[in-house]
Amino acid sequence: MAPEQTGKIRQIVRSYRDRLFDARNGVQKAEAQLEDMMNDDVVDQNATKPVIDRLAAGRSNLTHLVTEMSIQVRAVLTADQWHQLVRLWRDSQKKKLADTQVAQ
């Protein structure tokens, strides 16, 4: 990868960092709140609905941001570089999943 490409990609990632962090944090908070509600002795279905809505909206927002950022990164890379990046990402996800399963 050329230094110019690296600089552009770093700039793109920096421009999304805070929004991605906030979106992930919002999803995690909604997941934790819903998990707490599900672990109560009695589940109040009416109380869970707004939490479910926040969780769905948060996941949608996170997906939107990641996809938007990915499109901008793709515009900086050649097709071969993009395919290599996708392969590396998939491999890292498989390793994380395997590590998680071993830890359990």
C-alpha positions as YAML, in Angstrom:
chain: A
units: angstrom
residues:
- id: 1
  name: MET
  ca: [0.00, 0.00, 0.00]
- id: 2
  name: ALA
  ca: [1.33, 3.41, -0.94]
- id: 3
  name: PRO
  ca: [1.98, 5.96, 1.84]
- id: 4
  name: GLU
  ca: [-0.63, 8.25, 0.26]
- id: 5
  name: GLN
  ca: [-3.25, 5.51, 0.57]
- id: 6
  name: THR
  ca: [-2.28, 4.83, 4.17]
- id: 7
  name: GLY
  ca: [-2.66, 8.50, 5.03]
- id: 8
  name: LYS
  ca: [-6.07, 8.74, 3.37]
- id: 9
  name: ILE
  ca: [-7.33, 5.62, 5.13]
- id: 10
  name: ARG
  ca: [-6.10, 6.86, 8.50]
- id: 11
  name: GLN
  ca: [-7.91, 10.14, 7.87]
- id: 12
  name: ILE
  ca: [-11.14, 8.29, 6.99]
- id: 13
  name: VAL
  ca: [-10.93, 6.09, 10.09]
- id: 14
  name: ARG
  ca: [-10.22, 9.11, 12.31]
- id: 15
  name: SER
  ca: [-13.24, 10.93, 10.89]
- id: 16
  name: TYR
  ca: [-15.49, 8.01, 11.91]
- id: 17
  name: ARG
  ca: [-13.83, 6.99, 15.18]
- id: 18
  name: ASP
  ca: [-15.98, 8.97, 17.62]
- id: 19
  name: ARG
  ca: [-19.24, 8.17, 15.85]
- id: 20
  name: LEU
  ca: [-18.38, 4.46, 15.72]
- id: 21
  name: PHE
  ca: [-17.42, 4.48, 19.39]
- id: 22
  name: ASP
  ca: [-20.69, 6.19, 20.35]
- id: 23
  name: ALA
  ca: [-22.74, 3.84, 18.16]
- id: 24
  name: ARG
  ca: [-21.06, 0.72, 19.61]
- id: 25
  name: ASN
  ca: [-21.50, 2.07, 23.12]
- id: 26
  name: GLY
  ca: [-25.21, 2.70, 22.50]
- id: 27
  name: VAL
  ca: [-25.70, -0.84, 21.20]
- id: 28
  name: GLN
  ca: [-23.85, -2.32, 24.18]
- id: 29
  name: LYS
  ca: [-25.92, -0.28, 26.65]
- id: 30
  name: ALA
  ca: [-29.19, -1.38, 25.04]
- id: 31
  name: GLU
  ca: [-28.01, -5.01, 24.96]
- id: 32
  name: ALA
  ca: [-27.06, -4.86, 28.64]
- id: 33
  name: GLN
  ca: [-30.37, -3.27, 29.60]
- id: 34
  name: LEU
  ca: [-32.34, -5.84, 27.63]
- id: 35
  name: GLU
  ca: [-30.29, -8.66, 29.16]
- id: 36
  name: ASP
  ca: [-31.06, -7.33, 32.64]
- id: 37
  name: MET
  ca: [-34.76, -7.17, 31.80]
- id: 38
  name: MET
  ca: [-34.72, -10.72, 30.42]
- id: 39
  name: ASN
  ca: [-33.08, -11.98, 33.62]
- id: 40
  name: ASP
  ca: [-35.77, -10.49, 35.86]
- id: 41
  name: ASP
  ca: [-38.17, -12.97, 37.46]
- id: 42
  name: VAL
  ca: [-41.02, -11.49, 35.42]
- id: 43
  name: VAL
  ca: [-40.45, -9.84, 32.05]
- id: 44
  name: ASP
  ca: [-42.46, -6.67, 31.44]
- id: 45
  name: GLN
  ca: [-43.04, -6.86, 27.70]
- id: 46
  name: ASN
  ca: [-44.20, -3.25, 27.50]
- id: 47
  name: ALA
  ca: [-41.03, -2.05, 29.20]
- id: 48
  name: THR
  ca: [-38.83, -4.05, 26.82]
- id: 49
  name: LYS
  ca: [-40.30, -2.52, 23.65]
- id: 50
  name: PRO
  ca: [-38.47, 0.84, 23.83]
- id: 51
  name: VAL
  ca: [-35.23, -0.95, 24.68]
- id: 52
  name: ILE
  ca: [-35.69, -3.25, 21.68]
- id: 53
  name: ASP
  ca: [-36.34, -0.19, 19.51]
- id: 54
  name: ARG
  ca: [-33.15, 1.50, 20.80]
- id: 55
  name: LEU
  ca: [-31.17, -1.68, 20.20]
- id: 56
  name: ALA
  ca: [-32.49, -2.08, 16.65]
- id: 57
  name: ALA
  ca: [-31.89, 1.60, 15.85]
- id: 58
  name: GLY
  ca: [-28.40, 1.44, 17.35]
- id: 59
  name: ARG
  ca: [-27.46, -1.64, 15.34]
- id: 60
  name: SER
  ca: [-28.84, -0.02, 12.20]
- id: 61
  name: ASN
  ca: [-26.84, 3.15, 12.84]
- id: 62
  name: LEU
  ca: [-23.67, 1.15, 13.52]
- id: 63
  name: THR
  ca: [-24.13, -0.86, 10.33]
- id: 64
  name: HIS
  ca: [-24.71, 2.34, 8.37]
- id: 65
  name: LEU
  ca: [-21.54, 3.97, 9.72]
- id: 66
  name: VAL
  ca: [-19.34, 0.91, 9.13]
- id: 67
  name: THR
  ca: [-20.69, 0.51, 5.60]
- id: 68
  name: GLU
  ca: [-20.25, 4.19, 4.80]
- id: 69
  name: MET
  ca: [-16.68, 4.14, 6.11]
- id: 70
  name: SER
  ca: [-15.93, 0.93, 4.20]
- id: 71
  name: ILE
  ca: [-17.10, 2.50, 0.94]
- id: 72
  name: GLN
  ca: [-14.79, 5.45, 1.52]
- id: 73
  name: VAL
  ca: [-11.86, 3.11, 2.27]
- id: 74
  name: ARG
  ca: [-12.69, 1.05, -0.82]
- id: 75
  name: ALA
  ca: [-12.45, 4.18, -2.96]
- id: 76
  name: VAL
  ca: [-8.83, 4.59, -1.83]
- id: 77
  name: LEU
  ca: [-7.79, 0.99, -2.53]
- id: 78
  name: THR
  ca: [-7.36, -0.97, -5.71]
- id: 79
  name: ALA
  ca: [-9.66, -3.96, -6.23]
- id: 80
  name: ASP
  ca: [-6.84, -6.36, -5.32]
- id: 81
  name: GLN
  ca: [-6.01, -4.43, -2.16]
- id: 82
  name: TRP
  ca: [-9.66, -4.40, -1.16]
- id: 83
  name: HIS
  ca: [-10.02, -8.17, -1.65]
- id: 84
  name: GLN
  ca: [-6.87, -8.73, 0.41]
- id: 85
  name: LEU
  ca: [-8.25, -6.52, 3.19]
- id: 86
  name: VAL
  ca: [-11.55, -8.43, 3.19]
- id: 87
  name: ARG
  ca: [-9.67, -11.74, 3.43]
- id: 88
  name: LEU
  ca: [-7.56, -10.45, 6.34]
- id: 89
  name: TRP
  ca: [-10.66, -9.17, 8.13]
- id: 90
  name: ARG
  ca: [-12.49, -12.48, 7.68]
- id: 91
  name: ASP
  ca: [-9.46, -14.40, 8.92]
- id: 92
  name: SER
  ca: [-9.23, -12.18, 12.02]
- id: 93
  name: GLN
  ca: [-12.96, -12.68, 12.70]
- id: 94
  name: LYS
  ca: [-12.55, -16.47, 12.43]
- id: 95
  name: LYS
  ca: [-9.60, -16.33, 14.85]
- id: 96
  name: LYS
  ca: [-11.59, -14.22, 17.32]
- id: 97
  name: LEU
  ca: [-14.47, -16.69, 17.15]
- id: 98
  name: ALA
  ca: [-12.12, -19.64, 17.65]
- id: 99
  name: ASP
  ca: [-10.39, -17.90, 20.57]
- id: 100
  name: THR
  ca: [-13.77, -17.17, 22.16]
- id: 101
  name: GLN
  ca: [-14.88, -20.77, 21.81]
- id: 102
  name: VAL
  ca: [-11.63, -22.06, 23.33]
- id: 103
  name: ALA
  ca: [-11.98, -19.65, 26.27]
- id: 104
  name: GLN
  ca: [-15.47, -20.97, 27.05]
...
